[in-house]
Amino acid sequence: MTHITRRAFALSALGATAVLAGCGNGIGNTNASTIDARVDATLANLFSEYPNMRTLEAKSTGMLVMPLITEAGLGIGGAFGRGALRINDVTVDYYSATRASAGLQIGGQQYSHVLFFMTEEALADFRRSPGWAAGADIEYAFPDRGETLKAETTTALDPVIAVVFGQAGLRLGATIEGTKYTRIIP
């Protein structure tokens, strides 16, 4: 078993972030209007491809929209993206999403995701947190053979529902578990 020090891990994650910066995902762009335009385009795409997500939106108390998450890894990897928290169709805050990982992995991918906050308490906890980490308590909704996104009746009772879509790249799986969301000022 190889022992990886925290310093080596941090340097590797920094290197992965540098690789992600070259992927055209807007890492260097902190302009609020650019983020809002990407969020608008992402939501338009989500609702045109998966119209039943409008029902989930109507039931939610807020949505965190991450238009583009870029993920890359070769043993050690990372992911990064920027997005906006919307309440009643109004942007109230901007967030970055970051993740570092280690293990058997190779490749890269990009995808979009939306967190639907289904309770006022879940939304308040997210907004109060200095850095909120997505964990195993999130319910996922994935495209079913690329046709529809389904959120079951029982799923709609979960406090946070993550919808992951628009995957592109050469990497298996797309999950947001372990992703840290941090409020940013664009």
Secondary structure by P-SEA (a helix, b strand, c coil): cccccaaaaaaaaaaaaaaaaacccccccccaaaaaaaaaaaaaaaaaacccaaaaaaaccccccccbbbbbbcccccccbbbbbbccccccccbbbbbbbbccccccccbbbbbbbccaaaaaaaaacccccccccbbbbccccccccccccccccccbbbbbccccccccccccccbbbbbbcc
